[in-house]
C-alpha cells in the first residue's frame, strides 16, 4: 500500500488507521491512497466508509468517524466485490458501515 502525497493534504485523521493497516496487510489489492479534504464537527457518531466507484481503477472513499470526515482517492484494480468483502471480514473494520455506489456509467454518453 502506498500513501500518495501528491496533493496539499498529507495528513490523515486518526480514525483512518485501521484502513491503513488493512491496505498494508492486503498487498494483493495494490492500493494507493491519496488523502484529501478533512472536515470536523460534522455531527456523525457512527463509523462509516463510503466507496464510489468512479472508473475501473479509481474509487472516491469518504471515511467518517467521531464527528470528522476525510475524503480519499483510492487507486486499485480490485473489484468492488473483492474490496468490500475483504473490508467486512477484517477484524478492525467489521463493525464499520461500508456503503458502495457504482458511478462508472453515470457520465457515459449512449
C-alpha positions, 0 to 999 in steps of 0.5 A, a space after each residue: 500500500 502506498 500513501 500518495 502525497 501528491 496533493 496539499 493534504 498529507 495528513 490523515 485523521 486518526 480514525 483512518 488507521 485501521 484502513 491503513 493497516 488493512 491496505 498494508 496487510 492486503 498487498 494483493 489489492 495494490 492500493 494507493 491512497 491519496 488523502 484529501 479534504 478533512 472536515 470536523 464537527 460534522 455531527 456523525 457518531 457512527 463509523 462509516 466508509 463510503 466507496 464510489 466507484 468512479 472508473 475501473 481503477 479509481 474509487 472516491 472513499 469518504 471515511 467518517 468517524 467521531 464527528 470528522 470526515 476525510 475524503 480519499 482517492 483510492 487507486 486499485 484494480 480490485 473489484 468492488 466485490 473483492 474490496 468490500 468483502 475483504 473490508 467486512 471480514 477484517 477484524 478492525 473494520 467489521 463493525 464499520 458501515 461500508 456503503 458502495 455506489 457504482 458511478 462508472 456509467 453515470 457520465 457515459 454518453 449512449 
